[in-house]
Amino acid sequence: GGPEGEILMPQKYVPEGTEIGDELEVFVYLDQDERPIATTEEPLAQVGDFAYLECSWVNEYGAFLSWGVMKDLFVPFREQRMRMERGRSYIVYVRIDEETQRLIATAKVERHLKPATPEDFHRGQEVELLIWRKTPIGYKVIVDNKVDGMIYDNQIFEPIHIGDRCSGTVVTVREDGKLDVSLQ
């Protein structure tokens, strides 16, 4: 763990046949006792990522999302757009909380989207999309894990759902820093 010292890797995460001196790619997070833990499980999202995650439980402090590792990802009530419910899935942004320095998620994703610029995006460019929210005119999407975009209803020729990840093409880089995109 370098300056962090030793990092525990529970036996259940050590691949069979691993020997001392072998190198493994791991994900490190803090357990409930604030100790760093290494796992070979791959999280569905990391700091700086937007993801569609299922709520696995709720308590008096907030909600907890299943994100691919043993410890669930915490979403404080102050970071929820509406009270999260067990069994439902939500688009969230994974970040470090400034107050506690702990990993959390927020459903208030708008404040983490960056404006699109003509230097970064151009008409016809292929991009990755995360379907975010239905609107009266189409679907809001998160483009390349960083920019706000829109697919208009007249550009949708196959069923799409919130949380879907798909490829798209930039149609317009708007002056307001948002993108119009197409699934074609």
C-alpha positions as CSV (number, residue, x, y, z in Angstrom):
1,G,0.0,0.0,0.0
2,G,3.0,2.4,-0.3
3,P,2.6,5.3,2.2
4,E,-0.8,3.8,3.3
5,G,1.0,0.8,4.8
6,E,-0.4,-2.7,4.6
7,I,-3.8,-3.2,2.9
8,L,-5.9,-6.3,3.9
9,M,-7.1,-8.5,1.1
10,P,-9.6,-11.0,2.5
11,Q,-8.8,-14.6,1.6
12,K,-12.0,-15.0,-0.4
13,Y,-10.7,-12.4,-2.9
14,V,-7.3,-14.0,-3.4
15,P,-7.5,-16.0,-6.7
16,E,-6.7,-19.7,-6.4
17,G,-3.0,-20.4,-7.2
18,T,-1.8,-16.9,-6.2
19,E,1.6,-16.9,-4.5
20,I,3.6,-14.3,-2.6
21,G,5.2,-12.0,-5.0
22,D,2.4,-12.3,-7.7
23,E,1.0,-9.0,-8.9
24,L,-2.8,-8.6,-8.9
25,E,-5.0,-5.7,-10.1
26,V,-7.3,-4.8,-7.3
27,F,-9.8,-2.2,-6.2
28,V,-9.2,-0.6,-2.8
29,Y,-11.9,0.9,-0.6
30,L,-12.5,1.6,3.1
31,D,-14.5,-0.9,5.1
32,Q,-17.0,0.2,7.9
33,D,-14.1,0.5,10.3
34,E,-12.2,2.9,7.9
35,R,-9.5,0.3,7.1
36,P,-8.4,0.0,3.5
37,I,-9.5,-3.3,1.9
38,A,-8.4,-4.7,-1.4
39,T,-10.7,-6.8,-3.6
40,T,-10.5,-8.5,-7.0
41,E,-14.2,-7.7,-7.4
42,E,-14.7,-5.0,-10.1
43,P,-16.9,-2.0,-9.1
44,L,-19.6,-1.0,-11.6
45,A,-18.3,2.6,-11.2
46,Q,-15.4,4.5,-9.7
47,V,-14.8,8.1,-8.6
48,G,-15.8,10.4,-11.5
49,D,-18.2,7.9,-13.1
50,F,-21.9,8.1,-13.8
51,A,-23.7,4.8,-13.3
52,Y,-27.1,3.2,-13.1
53,L,-27.2,1.3,-9.7
54,E,-29.8,-0.5,-7.7
55,C,-30.7,0.5,-4.2
56,S,-30.1,-2.5,-1.9
57,W,-31.2,-1.0,1.4
58,V,-32.1,2.3,3.2
59,N,-31.6,3.4,6.8
60,E,-32.0,6.6,8.8
61,Y,-28.9,8.1,7.2
62,G,-29.5,7.4,3.5
63,A,-29.6,4.7,0.8
64,F,-27.0,2.1,-0.1
65,L,-26.5,1.0,-3.7
66,S,-25.2,-2.3,-5.0
67,W,-22.1,-1.5,-7.1
68,G,-20.3,-4.7,-7.6
69,V,-18.2,-4.9,-4.4
70,M,-19.1,-6.3,-1.0
71,K,-19.6,-2.9,0.7
72,D,-22.5,-1.0,-0.7
73,L,-22.1,2.6,-2.0
74,F,-23.7,5.2,0.3
75,V,-26.0,8.0,-0.9
76,P,-26.8,10.4,1.9
77,F,-30.4,11.8,1.9
78,R,-29.0,15.3,1.1
79,E,-27.6,13.8,-2.2
80,Q,-30.9,12.3,-3.3
81,R,-33.4,14.0,-5.7
82,M,-36.2,12.0,-4.1
83,R,-36.1,9.4,-1.4
84,M,-34.5,6.2,-2.8
85,E,-36.4,3.0,-2.5
86,R,-35.0,-0.5,-2.1
87,G,-35.2,-2.5,-5.4
88,R,-35.3,0.6,-7.6
89,S,-32.3,1.8,-9.7
90,Y,-31.0,5.3,-10.1
91,I,-28.5,7.3,-12.2
92,V,-25.8,8.5,-9.8
93,Y,-22.4,10.1,-9.9
94,V,-19.6,8.6,-7.7
95,R,-17.4,11.1,-5.8
96,I,-15.5,11.8,-2.6
97,D,-17.5,13.6,0.0
98,E,-15.6,16.9,0.9
99,E,-16.7,16.7,4.6
100,T,-15.9,13.1,5.4
101,Q,-13.4,12.2,2.6
102,R,-15.5,9.0,2.1
103,L,-16.7,7.6,-1.2
104,I,-20.4,8.4,-1.8
105,A,-22.8,8.7,-4.7
106,T,-25.1,11.5,-5.6
107,A,-28.3,11.5,-7.6
108,K,-27.9,15.2,-8.2
109,V,-25.9,14.5,-11.3
110,E,-26.4,17.8,-13.2
111,R,-23.8,19.7,-11.1
112,H,-21.1,17.1,-12.2
113,L,-21.7,17.5,-16.0
114,K,-19.3,19.6,-17.9
115,P,-20.2,21.9,-20.9
116,A,-19.5,20.5,-24.4
117,T,-17.1,22.6,-26.5
118,P,-16.5,22.5,-30.2
119,E,-12.9,21.6,-29.4
120,D,-14.0,18.4,-27.7
121,F,-17.0,17.4,-29.8
122,H,-18.0,17.8,-33.5
123,R,-20.9,16.8,-35.8
124,G,-20.6,13.1,-36.7
125,Q,-18.4,12.1,-33.8
126,E,-19.2,8.7,-32.3
127,V,-19.8,8.9,-28.5
128,E,-20.9,6.7,-25.7
129,L,-24.3,7.4,-24.1
130,L,-25.9,6.6,-20.7
131,I,-29.7,7.1,-21.0
132,W,-30.5,9.3,-18.0
133,R,-34.0,10.8,-17.9
134,K,-37.2,10.9,-20.0
135,T,-38.5,14.3,-21.0
136,P,-41.5,15.5,-23.0
137,I,-39.3,15.8,-26.1
138,G,-37.0,12.8,-25.8
139,Y,-34.3,11.5,-23.4
140,K,-31.6,13.3,-21.6
141,V,-28.3,11.4,-21.9
142,I,-24.8,11.6,-20.3
143,V,-22.3,11.7,-23.2
144,D,-18.8,10.2,-22.8
145,N,-19.3,10.1,-19.0
146,K,-19.1,13.9,-18.7
147,V,-21.5,16.0,-20.9
148,D,-25.2,16.7,-20.9
149,G,-27.0,15.6,-24.1
150,M,-30.4,15.0,-25.7
151,I,-31.9,12.4,-28.0
152,Y,-35.1,13.7,-29.5
153,D,-38.1,11.4,-29.8
154,N,-37.9,11.7,-33.7
155,Q,-34.4,10.3,-33.5
156,I,-35.4,7.1,-31.6
157,F,-36.2,4.1,-33.7
158,E,-35.8,1.3,-31.2
159,P,-36.8,0.9,-27.5
160,I,-34.5,2.5,-25.0
161,H,-34.6,2.6,-21.3
162,I,-33.1,4.7,-18.5
163,G,-29.8,3.1,-17.5
164,D,-29.1,1.8,-21.0
165,R,-25.6,2.3,-22.4
166,C,-25.2,2.6,-26.1
167,S,-23.3,4.3,-28.9
168,G,-24.5,7.5,-30.5
169,T,-23.4,10.2,-32.9
170,V,-23.1,14.0,-32.2
171,V,-25.6,16.0,-34.3
172,T,-25.1,19.5,-32.8
173,V,-22.8,21.1,-30.3
174,R,-25.2,23.7,-28.9
175,E,-24.2,27.2,-27.7
176,D,-25.5,26.3,-24.2
177,G,-22.8,23.6,-23.8
178,K,-25.1,20.7,-24.4
179,L,-25.1,18.1,-27.2
180,D,-27.9,16.9,-29.5
181,V,-27.1,13.3,-30.3
182,S,-28.6,10.5,-32.5
183,L,-28.6,6.7,-32.1
184,Q,-28.0,6.4,-35.8
